[in-house]
Amino acid sequence: MTQPGSESTTTSTRHGFGVDVGGSGIKGGIVDLVTGELVGDRYKIETPQPAPPEAVADVVASIAQRFEWTGPVGVTLPAVVTGGIARSAANIDKSWIDTDARALFARALGHENVVVLNDADAAGVAEDRYGAGKDRSGVVVLLTFGTGIGSAILHDGVLLPNTELGHMEVGGKEAEHRAASSVKETKELSYKEWAKEVSRVLETFEALLWPDLFIAGGGISRKSEKWIPLLTNRTPVVAATLQNAAGIVGAALFADTAAASEQAR
């Protein structure tokens, strides 16, 4: 997968297009690749239930058609993605496993300018380029706290794709079974109680990676003032700033960079 580079932001009128596939909604929009902001509103359609590949591909195509977008398209999946192929399936139909997602979306969109990547990776790249990680050097780790814990690791802006830190064992449990925001809700934990679990998870990640910054994403990051100050781990933790647009922005950036690299060849 081509890494996003500075060549994608050489003109103030450069736009890209991204679609973020989630378990409950599929959302897309046009992105200003200089600022990382959406151009106009995003458009969201409920994820088909169940969510097999062909049904999701049809929704992705309809979102692109709504914007009359015919250029490169980046698509995120809640899955490990290598070489355009989905290797896992989180919150989507298990029939996605081993599906050639890039070829599937290319057929649905009617062209080959398609990049498919993990959703947390897309969000991590977007936050690193435009958001909470902008101008930060060293190792930056984005963690999305939701139903599970998604992760993205970047070093000086270069992504290590498909990390699955949420599945690391921490004290006999997977990290996401200990500290996902869904655990807080299910167990009715106070922010203080939940922050203790999050701190334990972050301390384990710190011992492995020695990051310079954690970026906390997911819906609960909107209430960061209630729990980030309660964390006791060593590494600074800041709230993500792009919120629900991060996946769209990161997907658009990857697609634009891949298209530029193909043109250069």
C-alpha positions as CSV (number, residue, x, y, z in Angstrom):
1,M,0.0,0.0,0.0
2,T,1.4,3.4,-1.0
3,Q,2.0,5.7,2.0
4,P,0.4,9.1,1.8
5,G,3.1,11.7,0.9
6,S,3.4,15.5,0.7
7,E,2.9,15.3,-3.0
8,S,-0.8,15.0,-2.4
9,T,-1.1,18.6,-1.1
10,T,0.7,20.7,-3.6
11,T,-2.4,22.7,-4.7
12,S,-5.1,24.4,-2.8
13,T,-7.8,22.9,-5.1
14,R,-6.8,19.3,-4.8
15,H,-9.8,17.2,-3.7
16,G,-10.2,13.5,-2.9
17,F,-13.0,11.1,-2.1
18,G,-13.3,8.6,0.8
19,V,-15.9,6.2,2.0
20,D,-15.9,4.8,5.6
21,V,-17.6,1.4,6.0
22,G,-18.8,0.8,9.6
23,G,-21.0,-1.8,11.3
24,S,-24.0,0.5,11.5
25,G,-23.4,3.2,8.8
26,I,-21.5,3.8,5.6
27,K,-20.5,7.4,5.1
28,G,-18.6,9.2,2.4
29,G,-17.7,12.6,1.1
30,I,-15.3,14.9,-0.8
31,V,-12.2,16.0,1.1
32,D,-10.0,19.0,0.7
33,L,-6.6,17.3,0.8
34,V,-4.8,20.5,1.8
35,T,-6.8,21.1,5.0
36,G,-8.2,17.7,5.7
37,E,-11.7,19.2,5.8
38,L,-14.8,17.9,4.1
39,V,-16.0,19.8,1.1
40,G,-19.7,20.2,1.9
41,D,-21.6,17.6,4.0
42,R,-20.8,13.9,4.2
43,Y,-23.5,11.5,3.2
44,K,-24.4,8.4,5.2
45,I,-26.5,5.3,4.5
46,E,-27.3,2.6,7.0
47,T,-25.1,-0.5,6.6
48,P,-27.2,-3.4,5.1
49,Q,-28.1,-6.0,7.7
50,P,-26.6,-8.5,7.1
51,A,-23.6,-6.8,5.3
52,P,-22.2,-9.2,2.7
53,P,-19.7,-7.8,0.2
54,E,-21.9,-7.2,-2.8
55,A,-24.5,-5.3,-0.7
56,V,-21.9,-3.1,0.8
57,A,-20.3,-2.5,-2.6
58,D,-23.6,-1.3,-4.0
59,V,-23.9,1.2,-1.1
60,V,-20.4,2.5,-1.7
61,A,-21.2,3.0,-5.4
62,S,-24.4,4.8,-4.6
63,I,-22.6,7.2,-2.3
64,A,-20.0,8.0,-5.0
65,Q,-22.8,8.5,-7.5
66,R,-24.6,11.0,-5.2
67,F,-21.5,13.2,-5.3
68,E,-21.0,12.5,-9.1
69,W,-17.5,11.5,-8.2
70,T,-15.6,9.6,-10.9
71,G,-12.0,9.9,-9.7
72,P,-9.9,7.8,-7.2
73,V,-11.9,6.4,-4.3
74,G,-10.6,5.2,-0.9
75,V,-12.7,2.8,1.1
76,T,-12.2,1.7,4.7
77,L,-13.3,-1.6,6.2
78,P,-13.4,-2.7,9.8
79,A,-11.0,-5.5,8.8
80,V,-7.4,-6.3,8.3
81,V,-6.7,-5.6,4.6
82,T,-3.6,-6.8,2.8
83,G,-3.1,-6.3,-1.0
84,G,-6.7,-5.2,-1.3
85,I,-8.0,-8.4,0.3
86,A,-10.0,-8.5,3.5
87,R,-8.4,-10.9,5.9
88,S,-10.8,-10.5,8.9
89,A,-14.3,-9.2,9.6
90,A,-15.2,-7.0,12.6
91,N,-18.8,-5.8,12.8
92,I,-19.5,-6.9,9.2
93,D,-20.5,-10.2,7.6
94,K,-18.0,-13.0,8.0
95,S,-18.2,-13.6,4.2
96,W,-15.8,-10.7,3.8
97,I,-12.9,-12.9,5.0
98,D,-10.6,-13.5,2.0
99,T,-12.8,-11.3,-0.3
100,D,-10.8,-9.3,-2.9
101,A,-12.4,-6.1,-1.7
102,R,-10.4,-3.8,-4.1
103,A,-11.7,-5.8,-7.1
104,L,-15.2,-5.8,-5.7
105,F,-15.4,-2.1,-5.2
106,A,-13.7,-1.5,-8.6
107,R,-16.5,-3.4,-10.3
108,A,-19.2,-1.5,-8.4
109,L,-17.6,1.9,-9.1
110,G,-16.8,1.1,-12.7
111,H,-13.0,1.9,-12.6
112,E,-9.8,0.7,-11.1
113,N,-8.8,3.8,-9.1
114,V,-9.7,2.2,-5.8
115,V,-7.7,1.7,-2.5
116,V,-9.1,-0.3,0.4
117,L,-7.6,-0.1,3.9
118,N,-8.3,-0.8,7.5
119,D,-10.6,1.8,9.1
120,A,-8.4,2.6,12.1
121,D,-5.4,3.0,9.8
122,A,-7.3,5.5,7.7
123,A,-8.2,7.5,10.9
124,G,-4.7,7.3,12.2
125,V,-3.2,8.7,9.0
126,A,-5.8,11.5,8.9
127,E,-5.2,12.5,12.5
128,D,-1.4,12.4,12.0
129,R,-1.6,14.6,8.9
130,Y,-4.3,17.0,9.7
131,G,-5.5,16.5,13.3
132,A,-4.2,15.8,16.8
133,G,-0.9,14.3,15.5
134,K,-0.1,17.1,13.1
135,D,3.6,18.3,13.4
136,R,4.3,15.6,16.0
137,S,7.4,13.5,15.4
138,G,8.2,10.1,16.7
139,V,5.8,7.2,17.3
140,V,2.1,8.2,17.4
141,V,-0.5,5.7,18.3
142,L,-4.2,6.3,17.5
143,L,-6.7,4.2,19.5
144,T,-10.4,4.2,18.7
145,F,-12.5,3.4,21.7
146,G,-15.9,2.0,20.6
147,T,-17.4,-1.5,20.4
148,G,-13.8,-2.7,20.4
149,I,-10.4,-0.9,20.2
150,G,-9.0,-0.1,16.8
151,S,-5.4,1.0,16.5
152,A,-3.0,2.7,14.1
153,I,0.7,3.1,14.6
154,L,2.8,5.8,12.8
155,H,6.4,6.7,13.0
156,D,7.2,10.2,11.6
157,G,4.0,9.9,9.5
158,V,4.7,6.5,8.1
159,L,2.0,3.9,8.9
160,L,2.6,0.3,10.1
161,P,-0.6,-1.1,8.7
162,N,-3.1,-3.5,10.2
163,T,-2.0,-3.5,13.8
164,E,-4.6,-5.1,16.1
165,L,-3.6,-3.8,19.5
166,G,-7.2,-4.2,20.7
167,H,-6.7,-8.0,20.7
168,M,-3.5,-7.9,22.8
169,E,-3.9,-9.7,26.1
170,V,-3.8,-7.4,29.1
171,G,-4.1,-9.1,32.5
172,G,-5.7,-12.2,31.1
173,K,-8.2,-10.3,28.9
174,E,-8.1,-8.9,25.4
175,A,-7.5,-5.1,25.7
176,E,-10.8,-4.3,24.1
177,H,-12.7,-6.6,26.5
178,R,-11.1,-4.5,29.3
179,A,-11.2,-0.9,28.0
180,A,-13.5,-0.5,25.0
181,S,-16.1,2.2,25.6
182,S,-18.7,-0.6,25.2
183,V,-17.3,-2.2,28.4
184,K,-17.9,1.1,30.2
185,E,-21.5,1.1,29.1
186,T,-22.2,-2.6,29.7
187,K,-20.7,-2.7,33.1
188,E,-22.0,0.8,34.0
189,L,-18.5,2.0,35.0
190,S,-17.9,5.5,36.2
191,Y,-15.3,7.5,34.2
192,K,-12.9,7.0,37.1
193,E,-13.3,3.2,37.0
194,W,-13.1,3.0,33.3
195,A,-10.0,5.3,33.1
196,K,-8.3,2.9,35.5
197,E,-8.8,0.1,32.9
198,V,-7.8,2.3,30.0
199,S,-4.6,3.3,31.9
200,R,-3.7,-0.4,32.4
201,V,-4.1,-1.0,28.7
202,L,-2.1,2.0,27.7
203,E,0.7,1.0,30.1
204,T,0.9,-2.3,28.4
205,F,1.1,-0.7,25.0
206,E,3.8,1.7,26.3
207,A,6.0,-1.2,27.5
208,L,5.8,-2.7,24.0
209,L,6.1,0.4,21.7
210,W,7.4,3.4,23.8
211,P,5.2,5.9,21.9
212,D,5.6,9.6,22.0
213,L,1.8,10.3,21.8
214,F,-1.5,8.5,22.1
215,I,-4.5,9.9,20.2
216,A,-7.8,8.8,21.6
217,G,-10.6,8.5,19.1
218,G,-14.1,7.0,19.0
219,G,-17.3,8.6,20.1
220,I,-16.2,8.8,23.7
221,S,-13.4,11.1,22.7
222,R,-16.0,13.8,22.5
223,K,-16.1,13.7,26.3
224,S,-12.4,13.5,26.7
225,E,-12.4,16.1,29.5
226,K,-14.2,13.6,31.7
227,W,-11.6,10.8,31.5
228,I,-8.3,11.7,29.8
229,P,-7.2,13.8,32.9
230,L,-7.9,10.7,35.0
231,L,-5.4,8.5,33.1
232,T,-2.2,7.5,34.9
233,N,0.0,6.2,32.1
234,R,3.3,7.8,31.2
235,T,2.7,8.9,27.6
236,P,0.7,12.0,26.8
237,V,-2.9,11.3,25.6
238,V,-4.9,13.8,23.5
239,A,-8.4,13.6,22.0
240,A,-8.8,13.1,18.2
241,T,-9.9,16.2,16.4
242,L,-11.4,15.0,13.1
243,Q,-14.1,12.9,14.9
244,N,-16.4,11.0,12.5
245,A,-14.7,12.4,9.4
246,A,-11.3,10.8,10.1
247,G,-11.9,7.6,8.2
248,I,-13.3,9.4,5.2
249,V,-10.3,11.8,5.2
250,G,-7.7,9.1,5.5
251,A,-9.3,7.0,2.8
252,A,-9.4,9.9,0.4
253,L,-5.7,10.7,1.1
254,F,-4.6,7.2,0.5
255,A,-6.6,7.0,-2.8
256,D,-5.1,10.3,-4.0
257,T,-1.6,9.3,-3.2
258,A,-1.9,5.9,-4.9
259,A,-3.3,7.5,-8.0
260,A,-0.4,10.0,-8.0
261,S,2.1,7.2,-7.7
262,E,0.5,5.3,-10.5
263,Q,0.6,8.4,-12.7
264,A,4.3,8.9,-11.9
265,R,5.1,5.4,-13.0
